[in-house]
Amino acid sequence: MTKLFRLKRKRVAGLFWSLVVLSLFGCRGFHALNHDFQNPVDTSSRAIERQQKKVYEIDGIFADNRFDGARLNNFSQLDSNRYQVDILPENEPINPSPWYAFKIWSEVPRDIQLIINYDSVQHRYRPWLSSDGLHWQQMDSLQYRLIDEEDLVMNLSVDKDTLWVSAQELQNSHSVEKWCREISNRPSVDFKIIGKSLLGRDLVRLQIGEGERHRKPTIVILSRQHPPEVTGYFAMQAFVEELLSDNPLSDDFRKRYQVLVYPLLNPDGVDMGHWRHNGGGIDLNRDWAYYRQPETRNVADDIVKTSRENKSQVILGLDFHSTWYDIFYTNSSEVRDLRRFKDYWIFGMRDILNEPIRERSSEPQSPVSKSWFYSQFGAVGITYEIGDNTPRDLINEKGKVSAQEMMKLLIFND
């Protein structure tokens, strides 16, 4: 295999990147640059419609949305045995990702039909059930059906024990921070709050690496810009866990590179049960040009500040998302130091997982994170998408294998 890229610490290369860093950041300190992408998006804040937090009660049936991550806009009775929950977006226009999450119970044991009404938006997420909000099982497909590909009809047995119903396993800001603090107990991980969201929730960062950070190449990992995209978050967890594994590959990688992980960019949207947007009513993955929302601004500035302080080069940015199926969105423009990285990375995953891996490449013309990594740092930017219904064991395996293949490529070609 020929050299894919060079990260040699030569005097000429060091001088070159010192000049680049000075030219990029000398006038703006630790702040990210503004970028005029060819396809701009207005990310000025827009009003959102907040759901009323309450316990609904009809004929001895109760529905509750008083928890972080809930989405339930109304609860009504259609006839003696049929009930309806209304699930509405935070504002419009919006991507059709109708998130729902609520608790339901009954004074006496009953079998009911529950209709989830999206108000003419197509159904997307298969229901998950839980008795405690922590352990989840996907609902048997024989127990629900669609009406005209839109509204979902579920057959439920309810009693005094609370039943949680959710579009995906519930992973709110408390769940994410709990995982982060557990991870940060390891000696090679530092936990830090780098700022606040629009509504005052913590924006957290994990910094992974061992030894001296000075001039170590940097990999950046993002997740949960869009609230319902839990499967992408699961893949990110598996990816990060593999970087922290106790084996020669991971150990060597942590000594040579540093990794910045921002596991929850949109804590407001997640905790408010939003379909897509943050507390300012904006898709954060369209705000990587002028950083009008505090979440993107804080994270972008922290990446720039950390790389500047350590005199390190950001070489790769991975942004974990979810969509209808597994796919990688990449930039078609080559970069100086990781030439053909994505091709060999995807080839390695395909070979080990023994399954086709989709990739769609485009020019970095829109203010999304993968374009920002290229424009801000000359780095490889990749949007790592996992399907809504990809089996959880396969998500874990893909996260693990993709981390291994990345580490191999970076170490063996250093």
Secondary structure, DSSP 8 states (H G I E B T S, - for coil): ----------HHHHHHHHHHHHHHHTTTTT-------SS---------------EEEETTEEEE--STT-B--EEEE-SSSEEEEE---SSSS--S----EEEEEESS-EEEEEEEE-SS-------EEESSSSSEEE--GGGEEEETTTEEEEEEEE-SS-EEEESS----HHHHHHHHHHHTTSTTEEEEEEEE-TTS-EEEEEEE--S--TT--EEEEEE-SSTT-HHHHHHHHHHHHHHT-SSHHHHHHHHH-EEEEE--S-HHHHHTT-SS--TTS--GGG-TTT--SHHHHHHHHHHHHHHHHTT--EEEEEEEEEESS-EEEEESS--SSSTTHHHHHHHHHHHHHTS---EEEE-S-SSSHHHHHHHHHS-EEEEEEEETT--HHHHHHHHHHHHHHHHHHHHHT-
